[in-house]
Amino acid sequence: MAANKTQPTDASVLDYINAVQHEQRKKDALELYAIFNELLPEPAVLWGDSLIGYGTYHYKYDSGREGDFFLTGFSPRKQNLSVYIMPGFKRYTELLQQLGKHKTGASCLYINKLADIDIEILKKLIIESVAYMREKYKV
């Protein structure tokens, strides 16, 4: 089975962030970059052309599909900031209730701007999700 199409690159994460045209999104992305760098020992890596990831894990599905992906990360999208919480959100209901204005997808936390949320709760969510991923995938 094919591996994940989105792969790590050698491109500069800061160059990518500084090229974001929406000024508030760029400012928030720089703040997220600082937060993730504070919380995680792994360096930021640009995956594909728009995902900023930290750490890696290897997954293998029952279907036979397998590959590598980042433990957590974010992306300053046109519509919002996307924060990637790879285990999903079922085990983080209490934190999400305290977070502030957001939406969720399968593993994506969508935030319009950082001023809409409690940064300390976001940090807890990142830390707890990465700890879960490290334990589950032994990384």
C-alpha positions as CSV (number, residue, x, y, z in Angstrom):
1,M,0.0,0.0,0.0
2,A,1.1,3.6,-0.7
3,A,2.6,5.6,2.1
4,N,1.5,9.0,3.1
5,K,1.8,11.5,0.2
6,T,2.8,14.3,2.6
7,Q,6.5,14.0,3.3
8,P,9.1,16.0,5.3
9,T,11.0,18.6,3.3
10,D,14.2,20.6,3.8
11,A,12.4,23.9,3.2
12,S,12.7,26.6,5.9
13,V,9.7,26.7,8.3
14,L,10.4,30.3,9.1
15,D,10.5,31.3,5.5
16,Y,7.2,29.6,5.0
17,I,5.6,31.3,8.0
18,N,7.0,34.7,7.0
19,A,5.5,34.3,3.5
20,V,2.0,34.0,4.9
21,Q,0.1,37.0,3.5
22,H,-2.6,37.4,6.1
23,E,-0.9,39.5,8.8
24,Q,-2.8,38.2,11.8
25,R,-2.4,34.6,10.7
26,K,1.3,35.2,10.3
27,K,1.6,36.7,13.7
28,D,-0.4,33.8,15.3
29,A,1.7,31.2,13.3
30,L,4.9,32.8,14.7
31,E,3.4,32.5,18.2
32,L,2.5,28.9,17.6
33,Y,6.0,28.2,16.3
34,A,7.4,29.6,19.6
35,I,4.9,27.6,21.7
36,F,5.6,24.3,19.9
37,N,9.4,24.9,20.1
38,E,9.1,25.5,23.8
39,L,7.1,22.3,24.4
40,L,8.9,19.8,22.1
41,P,12.5,18.8,21.8
42,E,12.2,17.9,18.1
43,P,12.8,20.7,15.5
44,A,10.0,22.0,13.3
45,V,9.9,20.4,9.8
46,L,7.9,21.6,6.9
47,W,5.9,18.6,5.6
48,G,4.7,19.0,2.0
49,D,4.1,22.6,1.2
50,S,2.1,23.8,4.2
51,L,2.3,21.6,7.3
52,I,4.7,22.3,10.2
53,G,5.3,19.1,12.1
54,Y,7.2,18.0,15.2
55,G,8.6,14.5,15.7
56,T,7.6,11.4,13.8
57,Y,5.8,8.1,14.3
58,H,5.3,5.1,12.1
59,Y,1.8,3.9,11.6
60,K,0.4,0.7,10.1
61,Y,-3.3,0.1,9.4
62,D,-5.0,-3.3,9.2
63,S,-5.4,-2.6,5.5
64,G,-1.7,-2.8,5.0
65,R,-1.2,0.9,4.5
66,E,1.7,2.3,6.5
67,G,3.9,5.3,6.7
68,D,5.4,8.0,8.8
69,F,3.8,11.2,10.0
70,F,4.5,13.9,12.6
71,L,3.4,13.6,16.2
72,T,1.8,17.1,16.3
73,G,2.0,20.3,14.4
74,F,0.1,23.2,12.8
75,S,-0.6,25.1,9.6
76,P,-1.6,28.7,9.0
77,R,-4.4,28.0,6.5
78,K,-6.3,30.7,4.6
79,Q,-9.5,30.2,6.6
80,N,-7.9,29.5,10.0
81,L,-5.1,28.0,12.0
82,S,-5.1,24.2,12.0
83,V,-3.4,22.5,15.0
84,Y,-2.9,18.7,14.5
85,I,-3.8,16.6,17.5
86,M,-3.1,13.2,16.0
87,P,-5.0,11.0,18.5
88,G,-8.2,12.9,17.8
89,F,-10.3,14.5,20.5
90,K,-12.3,11.9,22.3
91,R,-10.0,11.7,25.3
92,Y,-9.7,15.6,25.5
93,T,-13.3,16.6,26.0
94,E,-12.6,18.4,29.3
95,L,-9.7,20.4,27.8
96,L,-11.7,21.3,24.7
97,Q,-14.5,22.7,26.9
98,Q,-12.0,25.0,28.5
99,L,-10.2,26.0,25.3
100,G,-12.4,28.7,23.9
101,K,-13.7,29.3,20.4
102,H,-12.7,26.4,18.1
103,K,-13.9,23.7,15.8
104,T,-12.6,20.2,15.4
105,G,-12.2,17.6,12.6
106,A,-10.8,14.1,12.9
107,S,-7.4,15.2,14.1
108,C,-7.6,19.0,13.3
109,L,-8.3,21.7,15.8
110,Y,-9.4,24.8,13.9
111,I,-8.9,28.2,15.5
112,N,-9.6,31.6,13.8
113,K,-7.1,33.5,15.9
114,L,-5.1,32.7,19.1
115,A,-6.9,35.5,20.9
116,D,-10.0,33.3,20.8
117,I,-8.5,30.6,23.0
118,D,-6.7,29.9,26.3
119,I,-3.1,29.3,25.3
120,E,-2.4,27.4,28.5
121,I,-5.1,24.9,27.7
122,L,-3.8,24.6,24.2
123,K,-0.3,23.8,25.6
124,K,-1.9,21.1,27.8
125,L,-3.7,19.6,24.8
126,I,-0.5,19.5,22.8
127,I,1.6,18.0,25.7
128,E,-1.1,15.3,26.5
129,S,-1.6,14.3,22.9
130,V,2.1,14.0,22.2
131,A,2.6,11.9,25.4
132,Y,-0.2,9.6,24.2
133,M,1.3,9.3,20.8
134,R,4.8,8.6,22.2
135,E,3.4,5.8,24.4
136,K,1.2,4.3,21.7
137,Y,3.9,4.2,19.0
138,K,6.9,3.8,21.3
139,V,8.7,6.9,20.0
